[in-house]
Amino acid sequence: MEPSVFPQKASEKNHIRFSINKKILILSAAIVLPFLIFVAVLLVSMTRYNRRFDKIVGNMTIANNYNLNFKEEMDESLYKLVVGYVDYEEISENGSLKDPYALIGELRGEFTTLRDITTETESRLWLESLLRNIDTLEKRVDDIMENIRIGGRYDENIEELDNNIYILTELIQDNIQYYIYYQTKSMEAVTTDLNRQIHNFVIACGLLGMVLLVLTVLVTYLITADILRPIKVLYDATQRVSQGDLSARADVASRDEIEILARGFNDMAGNLQLLVQRTKEDEQKLRKLDLRLLQEQINPHFLYNTLDTIVWLIEDNKADEAVNMVVTLSNFFRLVLSRGRELISLREEEQHIRSYLEIQEMRYHDILEYDIRIDPALYDYQILKLTLQPLVENALYHGIKYKRAKGYIRVSGEKEGDVLRLSVRDDGVGMDERELEQLRREIRRPCRETEKGFGLANVNERIRMYFGPEYGMEIQSQKGGGTVVNLTIPAVKEETEPAGIGKR
């Protein structure tokens, strides 16, 4: 006997061998299985409907017991208490009378339970009405018992019985009867639904018999297709890999040599994909670390200037303003750190730029005005940390300061479909066409290679790296007419992974 071309243990060989006879047996089982499923579904449905039916009958039995006895027992007991036939302390010893409070408590307990387990709307409405009437009845009983305790109010108690107690017990009895009525309707609906299910089952069995006739004709075709299908799957997968799609896999479970070949192919493709992915991730991680390092270089100059301002305020005996600036600076850097997170909420980013502008307004109060208009509905959406602050800083230092007059910065944001559009606008000196085009080229380059507009390039590159090349920055400007920087990012909320980014 020639050795197998696929080296394998004897146990593995037995595992992968799957004869045509076994495939035919499996196909036969697949033909019978639908019948078994239909029978199981019918049994489950009948069991479920039987439970619903028993539940409704139980509820009606409880309600019917109180419908027959409650009004008579309550009316008689209260009447005999009012006329002095029996004292309240002796009522529990009288075999023919019931404690009114015990009757009310028992009735409330039973029908509260019924309300909690009843799902039909009409039945629940009548139960809730009944419980409200029970509460009112209890208050009227309280009035009668108080009158009995005080004494000398026989006429008032008789009037209370006639005008309130008897009417309320009648209403409670009506509520119970309506509840029984709607439960009866529910029982009819259950019966109708069960009959419909049985009718549908009979039709389905007839259709299934017709389908089985067709399946018998297709048995030969299915067996042949079962042999050729794994070869076709493996061929398609190799074609996709040859075209550069390393995610292609051959999903073969034929229990033969083709399956072993497909497993080897899948392992090879998976290893190739893993190597390529790891290489890309390593490059991206290095790039992100580089960007974060460059990003931190933005902060020292601002910090030095702010500390200088705080010293100047203290020397000028403006202690309150110095304290406010220290608090604002603390908030600013707390938001910069953001517990090491790259993505923060738009609410935090707004707080960050607001702290920044408050600090700068103290230094440049003669030339700076600002306005932040971001819809609070957008606060829970995520944004890269330090996205808007470099834009605001650029507007101040390159737009407003060179204007040498009062300047205005406006930050706004809105949601359009699945994206957020954020804007930083200033009325500073602006740029001519040549300067604007040069800046646009610079922000499209890697930020460490830029000669101008480092902060803007940093923001643009981080957005494109995290969210994709379809997002980023656009700049519009006019000499003497100010500058507008527009950002487009995907509208994602917390715990939502941005496109193209894996969890690290």
PAZARO-275962 format. One record per residue (C-alpha): x, y, z. Coordinates in steps of 0.2 Angstrom, whole numbers, plus 5000, padded with zeros to 4 digits. Each point is the difference from the previous one (the first is absolute). Layout:
# PAZARO-275962
XYZ ...
//
This chain:
# PAZARO-275962
500050005000 500750174995 500350125014 498850155001 500650174993 499350085016 501149955015 498849975015 499749905015 498849854998 498750085011 500150164990 499849904984 498449925007 499450175005 500150084983 499349854990 498250034996 499249884988 498650034988 499049885010 500150115015 499650154990 498449914994 499549965017 500350185006 498950064985 498749885005 500050065018 499950184993 498449954991 499249935016 500650145012 498850134994 498549885005 500849985017 500250195001 498250034996 499449875012 501150085014 499350174995 498249945001 500349925017 500950165007 498550114994 498749885007 500950005017 500250195000 498150034995 499549875014 501050105013 499250164994 498349925001 500349935018 500650175005 498550084994 498849875008 501050025017 499850194999 498149984996 499849885014 500750125013 499050154994 498449904999 500249945019 500150195005 498650044988 498849885009 500550045018 500850175003 498650124998 498849905011 501349975014 500650185000 498350085000 499349885014 501550025011 500050194999 498250015002 500049905016 501550105007 499050164997 498449945008 501049935015 499649824997 501849965003 501550105006 501650014989 501049905013 498849864999 499749994982 501449874997 499249895013 498350004990 500049864988 498750094988 501050164999 501650064992 501250135006 499850144987 501850055000 500549814998 498849994985 500850164992 501749945003 499749834993 499150074985 501450134997 501449875001 499149884988 499650134987 501750095001 500849834996 498749984985 500450174994 501949965000 499849854990 498750064988 500650064983 498350034991 499750195000 498150005003 500249885015 501450105008 498950164998 498649925010 501249935013 500850175002 498250085002 499649865013 501550045010 499650185000 498249965006 500849895014 501050145006 498550125000 499049865009 501349995013 500050185004 498150005002 500149855012 501350105009 498750145002 498649885006 501249925013 500550175006 498250055002 499749845010 501450045011 499450175004 498249945002 498450094997 500150004981 498849874995 499150104987 501750054992 500549824999 498449944992 500150144987 501949954997 499449824997 498650064988 501050134990 501749935000 500349825006 498649924991 500450094984 501949975001 499749815003 498950004985 501350094990 501349875006 498949864995 499750084983 501950024998 500249815003 498749964988 500750104986 501749925004 499349834998 499150054984 501750064992 500949855007 498649894991 500450104984 501949975002 499649815002 499050014984 501550084991 501249875006 498849864994 499950094983 501950024999 500349825004 498849944986 500850114988 501749935005 499449824997 499250054983 501750084995 500949845006 498949894989 500350114985 501950015003 500149815001 499149994983 501350124993 501449915008 499549834992 500050094982 501850065004 500649835005 499549934983 501150144992 501449965012 500049824995 500350054982 501450115005 500949875011 501249954986 500450184995 500350055018 501349865003 500950054985 500050185005 500649955017 501649934992 500350144988 499550155012 501649995011 501150004985 499250154993 500150095017 501849975001 500350064982 499150165004 501050035016 501649974991 499550134986 499650135013 501749985009 500950014983 499150174998 500650065017 498549965011 500949925014 498449995010 499349864988 499749845008 499449834993 498549945011 500149824997 499249865011 500049864988 500949875012 501249954986 501750054993 499350164993 499650055018 501849975005 500750104985 498850145004 500650005018 501850024995 499550144988 499050095013 501549995012 501250074987 498850144996 499750045018 501950015004 500350114985 498550125006 500750005018 501750054994 499450144989 498850065014 501350005013 501250094989 498750144997 499550015018 501850025005 500250144987 498450085006 500549995019 501750074996 499250144990 498750045014 501450005013 500950124989 498550114998 499650005018 501850065004 499950144987 498350045007 500650035018 501250134992 498650124998 499750035019 501650075007 500050174992 498250035005 500449945018 501450125001 499050154994 498649965012 501149995015 500850164995 498250085000 499649925017 501650085007 499650174992 498249995008 500749965017 501350144999 498650124995 499049945015 498649924990 500049855011 498249944995 500450014982 501649905003 499049875010 498749994986 501449974987 500949875010 498349905002 499750024981 501749944996 499849855012 498449964991 500850024983 501449885004 498949875009 499049994983 501649994990 500649855010 498249924999 500749855010 501049944985 498549994988 500250044982 498150024997 499050115011 498250074999 499650164991 499450075017 501849985007 500850074984 498850155002 500550025018 501849994995 500050144986 498950115012 501349995014 501350044986 499150154994 499650065018 501850005003 500450094984 498650125003 500950065016 501650034991 499250074984 498450085007 500350164989 500049904984 499149845002 498249955000 499349834998 498449894999 499849815001 498449944992 499949815001 498449915001 499949915017 499249864991 501749964993 500950005017 500049815001 500949974983 501849965000 501550114993 501849985001 500850095014 500850174996 499150024983 499250175002 501350085011 501450014987 498750084988 499550135013 501850035004 500450034982 498550124998 500650105014 501950014997 499950014980 498450084998 499450125014 501750055007 500650074983 498450094997 500650125014 498250045004 498549925009 499849824993 498649875001 500249815000 498549894998 499949815003 498549904994 499549824997 498549914992 499549824995 499649964982 499549824997 501449895007 501350135001 500450155012 500650164992 501050125011 500550174996 501250135007 499850174992 500950175003 500050174993 501850025000 501250054986 499749854990 501149944985 500150034982 499949864987 501849965000 500249995019 498449905001 500549874987 501749995008 499249965017 498849874992 501549914993 500950015017 498549925010 499949864987 501849955004 500649905015 500050125014 501849975005 500550054982 499050165000 500950175000 498450105004 498349965008 500749865011 498550005012 498849994986 500949874991 500149905016 498150015002 499749954982 501249855000 499349935016 498250014994 500449924984 501049865009 498749965013 498450024989 500649984982 500550114985 498250064996 500150105016 501150155005 500250194998 499550134987 500650185001 499250164992 500850175002 500050174992 501250145002 499350125013 498449905001 500549875013 500249815000 498949855002 500649825004 498749864998 500249835007 499149844995 500049855011 498849855002 498650025013 500549865012 499549995018 500949925015 500549824999 499850014981 501549954990 500550124986 500249924983 501749934997 500650005018 500249845010 500050005019 501750015007 
//
